[in-house]
Amino acid sequence: MRTAWKSVIGLLMSTALLMSGCAQSSSTGSSAQPAASNATPTQPNAQNAAQADAPKQKLAEMTKLNIGSAALTTQDITTVFVGKEKGIFEKYNLDVQIQGVEGGVVALRGLQSGNFDLTFGLPENVISGVAQGADMKIIGASVSESLFKVFVSPDIQKVEDLKGKAAAVLQPNNGTDMQMRWWLQNHGLQPDKDVTIISAGASPARLAALKTGQVAVTLIATPSDVEAEKAGMKEIAVIKDELKGLNHDVITASGKMIREKPEVLKAFMAAMVESIQFVKDPKNLDEVVKIGVKELGFSEEVTRKGLEFVLPTIPDDAKFNKDGIEFSLKIAKDIGIIDDSLTIDKVIDESFYPN
């Protein structure tokens, strides 16, 4: 009997101790909880991982961006097509749409009217537009050297033979007009006096004028130069060899866009840099050529040759050559398109480059 009572008493004491322990645990639970929440997780959750991978300049929501380009027949626009094809713009929440136009002046009109958010084209066109009161600025570049080559008809043996002949440009005060005038003067010929300047249109149309004998000299950008060579036309000079840093394809935004949607422009420029990195990586060349063939419509041979010429002129950081813009201003002043009141700060905005 005594043994049985000892067992019962032991059981009751154990139960009391157990209940006491539970009560103590309950009373200290609030102080234990923060220690658990401060523990460092071994792996980030999916949301944190997604935020870590998101680009710094990514927009909050998908935004449509309309681009007008006078360069849909040249390789310098390939960077934009690659960015679109590879989902680089989409990663920044940009829905990029590209439309080709006949010349940079037409593209800039679309920019002013609101049809385009951005344009790609020659800086001289922007300078001419700003001089006439257009509200726009250059914010970057896809090509920081001139892509123009000077082609002449087969009968021209030297520059002096061009005296009394005609030269084809896209239109008056366009970048082709300014660069042609500079080149002629640089070689001792006076435009409108020694050489007649006529408007003929874009590179294919200028080449047609050269082939039919309407003109004896013109500026042609790759890849139309391949067709010019096959037609027996002669390359007599390469502008970038005579004039370094003359931007060929600048990125221009309207003043309205700059003031009201700077975050969109920053996202675009960041995406451009990433696209440029892809395009300039040698291991991606075959894929870039494939995209170029698809979008520009030239053969693989022509596309590859054009890219070989263009790739070294593409700035890694999508920045324009500021000295080149200054020289474009000088050319415009020399031929009387602008006066000294148009300074470079009225033409450029460098605040959208990625950090």
DRENKOLMAR-962091 format. One record per residue (C-alpha): residue number from 1; x, y, z. Coordinates in Angstrom, 3 decimals. Layout:
BEGIN
    i        xx        yy        zz
  NUM         X         Y         Z
...
***
This chain:
BEGIN
    i        xx        yy        zz
    1     0.000     0.000     0.000
    2     2.791     2.391     0.895
    3     4.461     1.653    -2.429
    4     1.253     2.397    -4.319
    5     0.891     5.776    -2.579
    6     4.468     6.643    -3.459
    7     3.701     5.957    -7.123
    8     0.609     8.161    -7.088
    9     2.442    11.017    -5.354
   10     5.313    10.769    -7.885
   11     2.896    10.902   -10.787
   12     1.161    13.991    -9.351
   13     4.480    15.797    -8.820
   14     5.597    15.047   -12.389
   15     2.322    16.390   -13.747
   16     2.676    19.581   -11.687
   17     6.208    20.147   -12.912
   18     5.120    19.608   -16.528
   19     2.275    22.126   -16.189
   20     4.621    24.620   -14.553
   21     7.036    24.305   -17.476
   22     4.240    24.898   -20.012
   23     3.089    28.008   -18.187
   24     6.636    29.385   -18.090
   25     7.042    28.738   -21.792
   26     3.780    30.550   -22.503
   27     4.771    33.579   -20.429
   28     8.115    33.984   -22.247
   29     6.763    33.344   -25.751
   30     6.531    37.068   -26.645
   31    10.212    37.616   -25.945
   32    11.247    34.557   -27.929
   33     9.375    35.523   -31.091
   34    11.628    38.455   -32.250
   35    14.693    36.258   -31.983
   36    13.114    33.850   -34.465
   37    12.150    36.682   -36.883
   38    15.704    38.090   -36.873
   39    17.172    34.849   -38.108
   40    18.820    35.180   -41.537
   41    17.127    32.894   -44.104
   42    19.403    30.511   -45.943
   43    17.831    31.438   -49.336
   44    15.918    34.575   -50.518
   45    12.291    34.040   -51.391
   46    11.110    34.280   -55.009
   47     9.959    37.890   -54.674
   48    13.298    39.066   -53.294
   49    15.136    37.183   -56.019
   50    12.998    38.807   -58.712
   51    13.629    42.256   -57.244
   52    17.361    41.602   -57.146
   53    17.379    40.617   -60.835
   54    15.254    43.582   -61.974
   55    17.190    46.374   -63.732
   56    17.656    49.532   -61.704
   57    15.902    51.652   -64.354
   58    12.992    49.251   -64.923
   59     9.681    51.086   -65.266
   60     6.777    50.333   -62.933
   61     4.563    49.221   -65.811
   62     4.843    48.342   -69.481
   63     5.236    51.532   -71.531
   64     4.946    51.849   -75.294
   65     7.740    53.765   -77.016
   66     7.461    54.804   -80.677
   67    10.744    55.287   -82.527
   68    11.161    56.947   -85.901
   69    14.332    56.141   -87.808
   70    15.831    57.255   -91.081
   71    18.245    54.328   -90.865
   72    16.115    51.229   -91.468
   73    18.234    50.467   -94.531
   74    21.550    50.686   -92.662
   75    23.218    48.518   -90.043
   76    23.308    51.139   -87.286
   77    19.687    50.429   -86.321
   78    20.482    46.734   -85.769
   79    21.148    47.409   -82.085
   80    17.516    48.425   -81.557
   81    16.184    45.403   -83.425
   82    18.417    43.113   -81.361
   83    17.211    44.721   -78.137
   84    13.637    44.115   -79.220
   85    14.204    40.569   -80.492
   86    16.151    39.447   -77.403
   87    13.637    40.876   -74.930
   88    16.060    43.460   -73.544
   89    13.640    46.373   -73.869
   90    10.835    44.250   -72.458
   91    12.981    43.548   -69.386
   92    12.849    47.302   -68.699
   93     9.064    47.321   -69.297
   94     9.449    48.992   -72.673
   95     7.309    48.041   -75.645
   96     9.449    49.465   -78.460
   97     7.922    50.027   -81.907
   98    10.157    51.110   -84.806
   99     9.031    52.920   -87.948
  100    11.209    53.856   -90.908
  101    10.885    57.237   -92.599
  102    12.437    58.931   -95.609
  103    15.182    60.999   -94.025
  104    15.973    62.383   -90.599
  105    14.105    65.638   -91.198
  106    10.858    63.689   -91.670
  107    11.598    61.719   -88.497
  108    12.069    64.929   -86.530
  109     8.774    66.283   -87.806
  110     7.160    63.162   -86.394
  111     8.935    63.812   -83.112
  112     7.572    67.348   -82.955
  113     4.043    66.264   -83.826
  114     4.043    63.561   -81.152
  115     3.965    60.598   -83.545
  116     7.374    59.535   -82.262
  117     8.817    59.547   -78.763
  118    12.398    59.186   -79.987
  119    14.217    59.389   -83.308
  120    17.451    58.027   -84.724
  121    19.247    60.115   -87.342
  122    22.037    62.511   -88.210
  123    22.875    65.204   -85.620
  124    23.004    67.915   -88.277
  125    19.265    67.436   -88.804
  126    18.649    68.094   -85.121
  127    20.851    71.179   -85.203
  128    18.950    72.522   -88.192
  129    15.622    71.794   -86.486
  130    16.568    73.464   -83.195
  131    17.799    76.493   -85.131
  132    14.288    76.764   -86.581
  133    12.673    76.585   -83.147
  134    12.091    72.849   -82.717
  135    11.832    71.686   -79.082
  136    14.186    68.674   -78.974
  137    17.595    67.535   -77.770
  138    20.117    64.801   -78.480
  139    20.350    62.369   -75.532
  140    22.623    59.625   -76.879
  141    23.983    57.894   -79.953
  142    23.963    54.475   -81.568
  143    26.898    55.345   -83.851
  144    29.554    57.920   -82.941
  145    31.404    58.031   -86.278
  146    30.165    58.899   -89.760
  147    29.168    55.836   -91.791
  148    29.169    57.686   -95.098
  149    31.467    56.781   -97.933
  150    32.024    59.040  -100.908
  151    31.239    57.267  -104.188
  152    31.840    58.668  -107.668
  153    30.941    57.554  -111.178
  154    33.477    55.370  -113.045
  155    34.783    58.256  -115.186
  156    36.011    60.254  -112.156
  157    39.716    59.632  -111.555
  158    40.441    62.295  -108.933
  159    38.538    64.836  -106.832
  160    39.380    67.677  -109.246
  161    37.402    65.855  -111.952
  162    34.222    66.692  -110.042
  163    34.437    70.359  -111.020
  164    31.436    71.249  -113.152
  165    29.584    68.098  -112.072
  166    26.661    67.498  -109.692
  167    26.514    65.923  -106.234
  168    23.489    64.158  -104.736
  169    22.324    64.688  -101.132
  170    19.098    63.734   -99.393
  171    17.730    67.282   -99.149
  172    18.909    70.835   -98.317
  173    20.246    71.415   -94.786
  174    20.121    67.674   -94.096
  175    23.178    65.942   -92.613
  176    24.143    64.546   -96.015
  177    24.038    68.064   -97.435
  178    26.275    69.459   -94.670
  179    28.774    66.603   -94.835
  180    28.960    66.715   -98.634
  181    29.566    70.455   -98.578
  182    32.273    70.026   -95.930
  183    33.978    67.260   -97.918
  184    33.971    69.258  -101.159
  185    35.383    72.333   -99.432
  186    37.969    70.201   -97.679
  187    39.163    69.114  -101.123
  188    39.232    72.594  -102.637
  189    35.848    72.641  -104.390
  190    33.140    75.213  -103.728
  191    29.588    73.833  -103.385
  192    27.028    75.532  -105.655
  193    29.887    77.047  -107.641
  194    32.250    74.256  -108.649
  195    29.783    71.455  -107.894
  196    25.997    71.648  -108.130
  197    24.152    70.188  -105.132
  198    20.869    68.407  -105.899
  199    18.336    66.625  -103.662
  200    17.858    62.976  -104.568
  201    16.598    61.154  -101.459
  202    18.004    58.375   -99.261
  203    21.032    56.188  -100.041
  204    19.258    53.888  -102.568
  205    17.893    56.887  -104.490
  206    21.254    58.666  -104.432
  207    22.933    55.534  -105.733
  208    20.363    55.353  -108.540
  209    21.162    58.967  -109.482
  210    24.865    58.081  -109.539
  211    24.334    54.960  -111.667
  212    22.199    56.803  -114.230
  213    24.681    59.667  -114.558
  214    22.475    62.365  -113.058
  215    25.258    63.074  -110.569
  216    28.956    62.294  -110.401
  217    29.357    62.010  -106.625
  218    27.289    61.193  -103.555
  219    27.437    59.921   -99.982
  220    26.341    56.324   -99.390
  221    26.027    54.451   -96.103
  222    26.553    50.740   -95.604
  223    25.152    48.345   -96.780
  224    24.201    50.263   -99.953
  225    27.938    50.594  -100.580
  226    28.085    46.893  -101.501
  227    25.514    47.465  -104.252
  228    27.439    50.546  -105.412
  229    30.628    48.515  -105.794
  230    28.809    45.780  -107.706
  231    27.391    48.448  -110.036
  232    30.911    49.627  -110.871
  233    30.806    52.849  -108.841
  234    34.079    53.905  -107.208
  235    34.690    54.564  -103.523
  236    36.917    57.630  -103.342
  237    36.812    58.472   -99.629
  238    35.456    57.417   -96.212
  239    34.232    60.375   -94.164
  240    35.282    58.957   -90.786
  241    38.856    58.627   -92.051
  242    38.969    62.354   -92.776
  243    36.755    63.605   -89.952
  244    36.902    61.671   -86.666
  245    34.054    61.604   -84.172
  246    31.290    62.943   -86.406
  247    28.259    61.168   -84.941
  248    26.225    59.377   -87.594
  249    23.171    58.228   -85.671
  250    22.084    60.168   -82.593
  251    19.122    59.486   -80.331
  252    16.852    62.513   -80.045
  253    13.922    63.179   -77.696
  254    11.368    65.956   -77.736
  255    11.488    68.606   -75.032
  256     8.064    67.417   -73.870
  257     9.363    63.884   -73.389
  258    12.433    65.134   -71.539
  259    10.356    67.228   -69.151
  260     7.436    64.866   -68.571
  261     8.851    61.327   -68.858
  262    12.545    61.352   -67.927
  263    12.238    57.920   -66.300
  264    11.202    56.413   -69.656
  265    14.242    57.901   -71.375
  266    16.534    56.592   -68.631
  267    15.057    53.114   -68.999
  268    15.519    53.246   -72.763
  269    19.134    54.360   -72.543
  270    19.930    51.627   -70.008
  271    18.349    49.034   -72.305
  272    20.316    50.430   -75.250
  273    23.598    49.946   -73.400
  274    22.673    46.344   -72.629
  275    21.675    45.734   -76.249
  276    24.950    47.251   -77.461
  277    26.874    44.912   -75.161
  278    25.094    41.958   -76.749
  279    25.684    43.182   -80.300
  280    29.395    43.847   -79.754
  281    30.097    40.497   -78.069
  282    31.926    38.423   -80.740
  283    30.213    35.213   -79.669
  284    26.828    36.728   -80.618
  285    27.844    37.824   -84.136
  286    26.039    35.033   -85.998
  287    22.814    35.699   -84.094
  288    23.113    39.453   -84.680
  289    23.634    38.839   -88.410
  290    20.544    36.628   -88.455
  291    18.438    39.352   -86.828
  292    19.875    41.930   -89.250
  293    18.955    39.800   -92.259
  294    15.426    39.350   -90.919
  295    14.791    43.027   -90.139
  296    16.741    44.857   -92.864
  297    16.110    42.444   -95.715
  298    19.671    42.182   -97.043
  299    21.563    38.982   -97.717
  300    23.716    37.392   -95.046
  301    26.870    38.384   -96.944
  302    25.874    42.042   -97.199
  303    24.636    42.160   -93.613
  304    27.809    40.630   -92.209
  305    30.044    42.949   -94.229
  306    28.016    45.968   -93.121
  307    28.239    44.965   -89.473
  308    32.017    44.579   -89.724
  309    32.182    48.225   -90.785
  310    29.623    49.496   -88.268
  311    30.494    47.619   -85.062
  312    33.673    49.611   -84.252
  313    31.684    52.854   -84.514
  314    29.029    51.861   -81.942
  315    29.764    53.489   -78.561
  316    29.751    50.995   -75.663
  317    27.873    53.418   -73.416
  318    25.431    54.815   -76.035
  319    27.028    58.246   -75.569
  320    27.374    60.721   -78.415
  321    30.752    62.227   -79.226
  322    30.455    65.742   -77.824
  323    33.351    67.061   -79.899
  324    31.574    65.693   -82.948
  325    28.417    67.640   -82.068
  326    30.535    70.765   -81.702
  327    31.995    70.187   -85.145
  328    28.547    69.631   -86.634
  329    27.576    73.001   -85.173
  330    30.654    74.532   -86.792
  331    29.758    73.039   -90.194
  332    26.228    74.413   -89.882
  333    27.604    77.857   -89.027
  334    30.136    77.789   -91.853
  335    27.475    77.146   -94.472
  336    25.098    79.712   -92.960
  337    22.372    77.447   -91.570
  338    22.786    78.702   -87.980
  339    24.430    81.626   -86.218
  340    26.524    81.919   -83.059
  341    23.455    82.111   -80.819
  342    22.888    78.352   -81.148
  343    25.207    76.842   -78.553
  344    25.726    73.158   -77.796
  345    23.770    73.263   -74.516
  346    20.640    74.015   -76.566
  347    21.147    70.854   -78.616
  348    22.216    68.148   -76.141
  349    21.146    66.657   -72.795
  350    23.585    64.240   -71.104
  351    21.438    63.504   -68.046
  352    19.966    60.226   -69.319
  353    23.133    58.144   -69.494
  354    22.999    55.081   -67.198
  355    24.943    55.483   -63.954
***
